[in-house]
Amino acid sequence: MPRRYHKASVWALYVVGLIPAAWYFYLGSTGGLGFNPVKEFEHQLGIWALRFIIATLAITPLRDLAGINWVRYRRALGLIAFYYVLLHFSVYLSLDLRFDFGAVGGDIAKRPYITIGFACLLMLIPLAVTSNNWSIRKLAQGWNRLHRLIYLIAAGGALHYVLAVKSVTLVPFIHIGLIALLLAYRAVRRPIMNWKRGNNKPAKPVASQRARQNG
Amino acid sequence: MPAYRPPHIAASEITPRDIYMSRRNFMGAAAAAGLAFAGADSAFAAPLSAKPSAFKLDETLTPKEAVTTYNNFYEFGVNKDDPAANSGDFKPTPWSVKVDGMVGKPKDFGLEELMKMNLEERTYRMRCVEGWSMVIPWIGFPLSAILDQVEPLGSAKYVSFETVVRPEEMPGQKGFFQPLPWPYIEGLRLDEARHPLAILAVGLYGETLPNPNGAPIRLVVPWKYGFKSIKSIVRISLVEKQPETTWKNANAREYGFYSNVNPAVDHPRWSQATEQRIGEGGFFGANRRPTLPFNGYADQVASLYEGLDLKANY
């Protein structure tokens, strides 16, 4: 893609990314989400949040292994994931539990999957707030460390999903499997990259190390 | 077993017989006129008459479309709309139910014979373990009616049930990813099975059972979570020991043998205190209602469990 379209394509991603939420809201408010529409809407928002987290985590291996550099889309993907998590929680709070804060508090305290889900939402807030160039400059290597929280959030999101369903059927299995694979990649990334560059050449520092050296 | 106390129902709440019968006539006439009943799920449903019973509820019936398209029947897929979408190839006739085990007179009941039992229309609440509920007008007969015919031996203490296995007609039973082992199996204590509220249903809403609801014959135990009410039954066995049950085998910590509806005993992962009545409230007005002990049938069934710790025996 020519460079001059990069910025426009990022904005297009925000629009496209939020279409599923708008579509399911439209279906829900016009009676198109079946006989338990609030639960269905809530579940779809949660699943789409996981999908955008998966997309965010896929950017690095895509560049490492396939040579496709979509890093310019990573911020948008992460922020869209945050918006979906926020919507997921808002629907649970409003349409589902009708602002019964006692019940919400009870759920968060007593139900491990809701405790985990809520913790993930809280952890996403600092990441969303620092998703701008000013924060990246200001926090320097701290920004990298902070944004490694996404690994914990992705694992928490997958666990939240496993614990919320009656049995792990195909759709949950695929989403959880992808997250597990993408997280596992982080553990083996350095040896893979060293092997790719060849053992006789000095290993180039990866992004985070580079930031540390520069800072 | 203590005497069965029928629920107190005001005479005014019972639909007068002439109105009731006129609806039957209308439905019969509609069928005679060749009017098709809408929906793929009703492919095998035909008008079915039954006498009214004292089992009525002062609660709004769940719309028939919801009852027949929002189902858990993993043999046809794990999503709520899968049974309605994927059960078109399932053939509920011919059918027979083998009743065997510790009985004096084991017997294969043909469907024709079962359909000639003393059929009653009974409106029951149905509470799913997932936290939603319905109100359904079933047509069926007490399970005790066929248990009596086979003459259970004194040593029989439990009843086990088995669903049909037909991968060629049930897409959820084939393929790489099987959510549960088949056949689906369930069980009751013999005194539970003999309780007058426990029925074998062969119809709902004035028709034979649609495929997504467990055609052609299923159990309905209204004071227990829905998964106990096993569908498309091919075998009923009287046994001495507590039988294995599918969901208990899948996760014993979460799904017990009894699985009586109990708002005071949470599922390990979610609360059972409230339920969403399907078809009520819609998108912006959904409103959860409190779940009742034994799903509102405590007056009739609580005596079955006297002295039993319901928290330990969930």
Interface residues (C-beta under 8 A of the other chain):
Chain A: G28 S29 G31 L33 G34 F35 N36 P37 V38 K39 F41 L95 D96 L97 R98 G106 D107 K110 R111 P112 Y113 L163 A164 K166 S167 T169 L170 F173
Chain B: A66 T69 Y70 V78 K80 D81 V129 E130 W132 F177 P179 L180 A250 N251 D266 R269 W270 S271 Q276 I278 G279 G282 F283 F284 A286 N287 R288
